[in-house]
Amino acid sequence: MTRRYSAFGLFREGLRGHTGWQPAWRSPKPKPRYDAVIIGGGGHGLATAYYLNKNHGISNVAVIEKGWLGGGNTGRNTTTIRSNYFYPESVALYDFSLKLYEGLSRELNYNIMLSQRGVVTVAHSDAEMEIAARIVNAMQLNGTDAELLGREGVLEKAPLLNSSDRARYPIFGGSWQGRAGVARHDAVAWGYARAADAAGVDIIQNCEVTGFIVENGRCAGVETTQGAIRGDNIGLAVAGHSSVLAAKAGFELPIRSYSLQAMVSEPVKPCLDTVVLYLGTATYLFQSDKGEIVVGGGLDRVPSYAQRGNPPMQQHIISGMLEMFPSFGQLKMLRQWAGVVDVVPDSSPIIGPSPLPGLYLNCGWGTGGFKSIPAGGWLLANLIANGTHHEISRPFDLDRFARGRLVDEAAGSGIAH
Amino acid sequence: MQLFPCPFCGPRDETEFHFGGEAGKVRPEPAAEIAAERWSKFLYTNANPKGATREIWVHLTCGEFFLMERDTVTHAVKGSHSLVGEKP
C-alpha cells in the first residue's frame, strides 16, 4: 500500500532520521500476459499507464523500459511547459496538457514543482511585432491566455535583457503567456510511476523490446530481453527511438531523429524569474530553482542517435545567450547534454493507430515532448481503451500525411526546425 | 567540430554542409497516376536508421551534391562519393 506524502509525514521522517521511507514503486518480474503493454518508461509511457487505470479502469498493464525510468528525454529536456501555438488543433492539444499539469501535483500526491512563471517571446522588428500580434490573436481566439507586450513590458519581465540601442537583436516587444512555466521533470516521471504502481501497473525496467509478436496480422505482444510479454493492445511511447521500434514492427514513420542539446551554468542568486526566448537567436533560457541558468536552442543539423550535442550548435546557443544577457558572459557553464528527438515534417506529434493493428503510436513530439506528457498519456490511454480517437488527438493521426492535412507549426508558430 | 569530406573540395567543417535526404529514394512516376499514399511515403517517410546510413548531402560552399556513408550513433564517416554520372 502506497503511503500518502504530506507535510506531516515529512516532519515525522525528519525526527526519525528519514528511516521510514518506502520505495515509491515495485520492481516486479513481468507476467506472461497483460491487458495492455506500454513500451517506454518515460513520462508519456508512465502517464499512459496511469490514465489507463484512472480514466478507463484498466490496471492489468505493464510499462517496459529498456533503461531506467525517465532516463531518456524525460530527464534531458529543459522542463518548459507552454501552449503558445498557432493552429486551433495544436492549442487544443497543448493547452489540454497545461491544464492537466496545473492539477497534477495534487492529483498524484507528488510535488512536480510546477512554477507558472510565464514565457516571453521577444520580437526584434516591426515586421516581427506583426507576427507576434498575429499569434497572440490566434491564441486568444483558441481560448488560451496570451498578451502582446511592448518594449517596456518585455524589459519589465526580464530587466537584465540587452536593452542597448546598438543590440544586434533590439527589443521591440513580444508575446507573453503567463500560465506557461517550468516543472521538475524527474518528479513528473516519478509521480506518474508511483501513482500507476499503486494502481497495480507493473513497471519493468532494464527490459528492452527486441521484436513484436504478430498473430493473424495483429500485434499480440512483444519479445523482450526478459522473455515474451503478451498484451491485448500495445502502446509505443519511445521518443527518439520510434523509427527503430517501427522497423521491428515492419513499417516506417515520417520521422527523423536529431540531437537536441541544452546546458546549465553554475548556480547564481535569483536574477531571472521568467522564461525568455528570442526569435532572433532561437536561444531560450530561464533560472532553475537551484539558481542555474538553463539554456537551450535549436536542433543539431546532423541526423543523429548520439545522445550528445555537437560544438557548432553549442557555440550558436551560447552566442545567443550572450547577445540576450551580456552580463551572463561572467557565468561558468556547468554541464552540457543532449537527447534524441523525433522530428516530424510538420513539427506536430503523431498520435493514433499504427499500420500494425493492435499497436498504437505516441511519438514525433520533436522538441516539445515534456510539455505534452499528461496529454500524450491521456490520449494514448483513450486510444488503447476505446480503439478510437478523442477529438483532440484526431488531427494528429498518421493519416494526415496522405490526406495533406498537416498541422504545420514549423511555419505557424516559428519552431526553429 | 567535425570534418565532412566533400568529394570535390576535400575535408571541410560540418557547418558548411546541408543534409539532403536518405539515398536511394526515387520519385514515383508518372506523377499524375501516383496514389496519395505512395506520394506521402516518398515525401515524408524515412527509414531513419540507427547506425550505418547512406545519405545525400550538399556542400553549400561549392554546391556539390554527394553521397555520404556514415554512422548515426558514432558520427564516424565511412566515405563520400561523387554523384557525377550517377543514375538515380
Interface residues (C-beta under 8 A of the other chain):
Chain A: H241 S243 V244 A247 E252 L253 P254 I255 R256 S257 R301 V302 P303 S304 Y305 A306 N310 P311 P312 P345 F401 A402 R403 G404
Chain B: M1 Q2 D13 E14 T15 H18 F19 A36 E37 W39 S40 K41 L43 Y44 T45 N46 A47 N48 P49 K50 G51 T53 E55 T72 V73 T74 H75
